[in-house]
Amino acid sequence: MVTYLSKNYVIKNPDALLITDIQKDFLLGGALPIENADEIIPVINYYIRRFEDAKAHVLASRDWHPPNHISFKAQGGPWPPHCIQETSGAKFSPDLKLPPHTIIISKATNPEREAYSAFDGTSLAHELRVLGVKRLFVGGLATDYCVVNTVVDARKLGFETVVLGDATLGLNLEPGDVDRAIETMLENGAQQATANDFPDAVDALPIEETQPDALEEKPSQRAEVKKKARMRSKGSAKRIRTERKG
């Protein structure tokens, strides 16, 4: 078991946020839904705002499968058809607040090749080098597939890599899959963080996204909402630690 150590992170201009596969097919009602995946979107939006405020970089990866992709069951793969190019299921969640200048990385586009990592067969490494990125923060779906493979590749390529534990979620098809994925990332030199590890994180939490009418309530009610936001931040870190136990 790897001990989680709190650390303060200050986002700077050369840093980059990579959001993996927040696509409709991986959310409730999609072709390959991950349980509770919608719940991490407000947290990801919070990180997007933090990176935007710091004038840092935001990138988003997506599965962009051809209809006959090798990973689909009809071709002998393990998955139902999902995130097929130009279909509704391949679109990013409408709740995901990507900036207009977000760099989009399409992966798994070769019908004969599976590609979980956002670096596999894409221009991601080149894009990061051009931007001068040294440190990469990663969140999204799924911890035990695309996130872990992306993070391991980032480390192999020499990027300092931080996994945003409250902004990732795994399938955990087999007990311990998420636990093993996190251990693998840490063993490869990645760091792990949550919103609590960023200065002023609690005061900047996205209260309005989960409580849209809160700011119109009475002062006492606003105080209660802020208290719940603090609890939500702590709870996210607890949830990730629980996942690590399998």
N, C-alpha and C positions, 0 to 999 in steps of 0.2 A: 504494500500500500504506500503510495506517494503522498507525503504530507503537503497540504495546500498552505502556502505562505502568502499573506497579504502583501501587496506592493503598490505604491502609488505610481501611476502612469500619467505623463503629461504628453498630450498629442501635439505633434509638431508638423510643420509643412512637409518634410520628406516622408512622413508616415502614410500608410495606405490602409483602408478598410476594404476587405474582400467579403462580400455577402454571397454565400453559395446557395443557389437553387431554391429560392423562395418562390416557387412556381405553383400554379393552381392545382396541378395534378398531385402535388405532395401535401395538399391541404384538405380540410374537411370537404367531402363531396368529390374529390379528385380520383383519378384512376389508381393512384398508389399513395393513399393518405397516411401521414404520420400522426399518430395520436397527439392532440394538443399542440400541433405545430403552429396554429394561428396565434397561440399565446406569446410566442417569442417575437412576433412582428413589432409590437410597440417598443420592445427593448431594442431591436435592431434600428428602428426609426430614431430612438434616442441616440444611439451611437452615430448614426448618420448626421444628426444635428451637431454633435460634438466635433466630428471630423470636418463638417462644413464650416463651423465657427473657427476652427484652427487653420482653415484653408489647406487642409490635407486632402488626400485623394480618396475617391470612392469608386470601387469596381464591383461588378456583380456577375457571377457565373450562372449559366443555365444549361441544363440538359437540352440538347437540340437534335433529337434523334430522327433519322429517316424512318419511314414506316416499316421497313424490314430490318430493323436493327437487331444485331446478334443477341442482345440481352433480352429480347422478348420471347415469351414462351413458344410462340409459333415457329421461332427459329432455334428452339432448344435452350433458350436462356431461362433465368429464374423469375423474370418480372413480367407483369402484364404490360401491354403497350401503354406508354406514358410519355409526356413531354415531346410529342411528335411535332416536327417543324411546322410552324405556321398554324397550329391548332390552338384552340382556346386554352387547353390544359397546359400548354407550354408557356403561356404568358405569365409574367410576374404577377403576384398578388396585387390587386388594386389598392390594398391597404399599405403596401410597401412604398415609402416615400423616397424613391430614388431621385437624386438631383438630375437636372437635364443633361449635365455633362458627364454622367456616369459612363465609365468604360464597360461595355458588355462583352463578356467572354463566353462564346458558344463552344460546348464540348460534346464528346461522343457523337460526332457528326459522321464518322465513318461507319457504314453499316456492318463492316466485318470486324470491328474492334470495340471492346468495352473501354470506357475511359471515365473512371470515377474522379480522378484528380483534375482540377481546373487547369493544371499545367500540361496535362497529357494531350499532345497533338494540337495545342493552342498557342496563341501569341502572348499568353499572360506574362511569362518571364521577360520577354522583350519589352512589353508595355511597362512593366515595373522598372526595368533598367533605364528606359527612356525618361521616366518620371524621376529617376534618382532615388527610388524607394530603397530604404535599408531595413525598415521594420514594417512587418505586415501583421495586421490584426484580422482574425478570421472568425466569422460567425455564420450560422445558417443550418442547412440540412444536407445530409443527415450525419450526425456525429460519427457513426460507425461505418460510413461508406465514403461519401464525397469529402467530408470535412477532414477525416483522418488522412486520407490519401493526399489531399491538397496540402495539408500541414507538413506531412513527411517530405513531400517533394520540395516545399518551400525551404525546409531546413537543409535538404541536400544541395539546394542551389545557393545556400549561404545567407538566406534572409533570416534576420531575427524575427521570430514568429510568436504571436500571442493568441491563444485560443480564448474567445469570449464565451465563458462557460454559461452565462445566463442568456446568451443569444444563440445557442446551439441546442439541437435535440436529435436523438437517435431513434432508429427503428427497434433495436434490441430484439431482433427476431429470435435469437438464442440467448438464454440468460447469460449475462456477462459480456455481451458484445460491446456495449457502450463502455463498460469498465475497461475492457482490453484496448479499445480504441484510444481512450484517454491515456492509459499507461503507455501505449505505443508513441503517442505524440510527445509525452513528457520525456520518455526515454530517448527520443530523437532530438531533444534539446529545446522543445517548445516550452513556452510559459503559459500559465493559465490565469485568467483574470475575470472579474465581474465588475459591474458598475461601481461597487463599493471601493474598487482599487483606483478610481479616478478622482482627482480633487473636485470637490463640490458636486459629487455625483448625486447625492440624495436630493439636494435642492433643485437639480436639473432634471429629475425624473419626469417622464412624460405623463403627468397626471391627467391632462386633458384627453388623452387618447383612450383611457379606460374609464374615465369619468367625465364625459363630454359636457355635462351640465354643472359640474362641481363649482366652477368659478362664479356661477350665478347665485349660489346658495349663500346663506348667512355666514358671518365670520366663523362661528363655532363649527359649522359644517365644513367650511374650507379647511379648518385646522384638522378635522377628523380625516378628510381626504388626504392631506399631506402626511398624516400619521400612517395611513394605509399604504401610501407610496413608499415610505421608508421600510415598512414591513415587507412590501413586495420585493424591494431590492434585496433585503436579507434572505427572503424566502427563495429567490432565484438561485442564490449561491447554495442554499441548503438542498435545493432540488438536484443540482448537478452533482453534489457529493453523494446524494442518494442513488443517482444513476450509476455512479462509479462502483457502488456495491453490487450492481447487477440486479 
